[in-house]
Amino acid sequence: MDSQDSPLYKAAQLQLVGARAEEVTVSAVHIMECLEDDDWETALILLEDLGDACPQPPEFWGLLADAARLIWLREDADWYEWRSSEARNGALRAELRLVRTEDGGRALPVPPGGLLRPMWDIDRRTPEGEYLLSIAFLWVEGRDPLKPGECARVRLIPLTPEHWKHLKPGDVITMHEMRPPVGTARITEVMPPVATAP
């Protein structure tokens, strides 16, 4: 495939569209060199690093997911699809501690990645004072499962973002799978949606 037809080339162009001349770094030049040499894996890593350094639109992450699928990096493709959803909907980062199994928590670890959609008490109530739980997709960062009683960094994408707008770093929310809580999370970062590319 011609490097200029590749999703990575398109992602590199998209990343550079809004950059000022002084922001075009050695990394950007290196990405183009990697693409010319058909070194897609290195270009993918460099583009992800640039995306981490400066918020990118959903389209950018979608192109990285397409590229990862083309070079058979399934887990990376899943991660970039997740990042695309974060950019589209907004997200939160948090430190999640699961309740120990013997204290009423989960029996099984939470696998890494974004497989769960637990309910969360984010301090919303009905007029009668009952809990109103909200759902958010959960991604455990890193490659290790989060075992009951342990703590890990997680990312949350709310199913209904407007319910979560009041949260800020330092706020504590509780995770539910049934009625008793199975975890407590302290918000560390609130990431607003990123505008789509022009």
N, C-alpha and C positions, 0 to 999 in steps of 0.2 A: 504494500500500500504506500502511495506517495505520502511523505511525512506531512505535507500541507493539507492532506485530506484527513489526517488522524485527529481523533478527539483531543489528544494532548496538544497538538498545534493550535486547535481552536480554543482550548482552555488557556493556553499561553497568550494568545491574542486577546482574549476576553480579559485576562488579568492585567494586561498592559494598557488596555483602552483608557482607563481612568487614571493611570499613573502619570505623575509629573516627571519631567526629564530627569530630575535629581533622584527620583525613586527607582529608575530603571537600573537595577543593580547588576553586579557580576552574576548573581544567581539567574537573572532573566537571560543574560547572554549565554550562560552555561546551559540553560534549558534548551535554547535554540540549537546550540551545538550538539547536545544529546539527541535532539530530534533529527538533525541532519545525519547523525551517525546511526540512526535507528536504535538508540539506547533508550527504549521506552520506560524501562523500570526506573532508571535514574531520573529521567524527566518527570515521572510520576511522583517520586519522592520529593524532588525539588519544588514541584508545583504544590504539593500538599503543604510543604513548609511555608511557601508564600501565602497560601490560603489560611494557614494558622496565624501568620503575622498580621494579616489585614483581612477583615470580613469580606467574603466573596458571595456573589449571588447564587441562587440555587442552580442556575445553568452551569456555572463553573464546576460545581461538585458533581453534577450529572454527567458532564463530559469526562471527568476523572473516573467515574463509575463505569462508563462505557469503555474507556481505555483499559481499566483493570479487567473487565470481562474479556476483552480481546486478547489479553496476555495471560488469561487463566488465573487471575488472582481473585478468587471468589470472595474471600473474607474482606479483602480491600474494597471490592466493589460494594459489598454490604455497608462498609463503613462510610464510603463516599455517598451512597444513597441516604444514609442516616444524616450526614452533614448537609445534604441538599434539603432534607426535610427540616433540619434546624434552621437553615437560612430562610426557608419559605415561611415557617410558622413561629420562629422564635424558640428558645429553649432555656433551660436552667441547668447549672452544674451544682452538685451538692456532694456532701460527705454523708453516706448512708451507713448506718450501723443496724444490722439485723438482730432481732431478738434471738436468744439462744433457744434451741429446740425444747430443752427441758423447762423453759420459762413460757412456753406457748407459741414459740416462733415456728418458722418453716422447718420441715423435716429435711428438705433437700437444698443444696446450694443454688444460688442464682447464677446461671451460666453467663459468661462474658458475652457481650453483644447486646442486641436489642430484641430479645425474644418475649419479654413480659410487658403486660399492660395493667399494672396494679392500680388500685384505687388509693387516693390520698386524702387525708384530712388537711385541708389548707385553710381552715378557720372560716368555713362558710356554713351558715345555719339556715334552717327554714324559719318562717315567722314564729313557729312554735318552739324553736330552740333545738330542733333535731339536727344531727350532723348531715351535711350535704357533701358526700364524697365526690371527688373529681378524678378522672382517669388521665394518666400520662404514660406514654411509652417510656420504658426504662432501658438505658444502655449502661452496662457495667464496663468501665474503662479498664484497659489492660487485657491480659490473656488468661488470667486465673479466675475461676468461679468465686463468687462471694459466698462464703460459708456462714451458716447461722452463728451469731455471736461475734462475727467479724465486721470490719469497717472497710469501705472502698469508695473511691470517687465514682460518681455516676452522672449521667446526663439524662434529663427528662424533656420530652416533647409533649406538652399538654394536648389532649384531644380537643378541649375547648379553651383556647388560649385566653379569652377574655375573663375566665374565672380566676386566672393566675396572675393578673396584672398587678395586684396589690403586693405581691411578694418581693422581697429585697434581700440582699446578702445579710446573713445572720439569722433570718427567720428559720424556725424549726417546723417541719411538717411530718406527719406520720403516715406510714405505708400500711395499707390493709389488703389482705386477700380474702379474709372472712371478717367477722366483726372485731375480734381482738387485733390490735396492731401487731405487725410482724417486723416493723423497723421504724427508725427515726432518722430523718435527714435534715442536715443544716445546710441551707442555701449558701453557696459560695460565689455564684455569679449568675446574673440575669442577662441573657443574650437576646436582644430584640431581633425581629426579622430583618433580613437584608433585602434591599430593593432588587427587583429583577433587572437583568442587564438590558440596556436600551436596544 
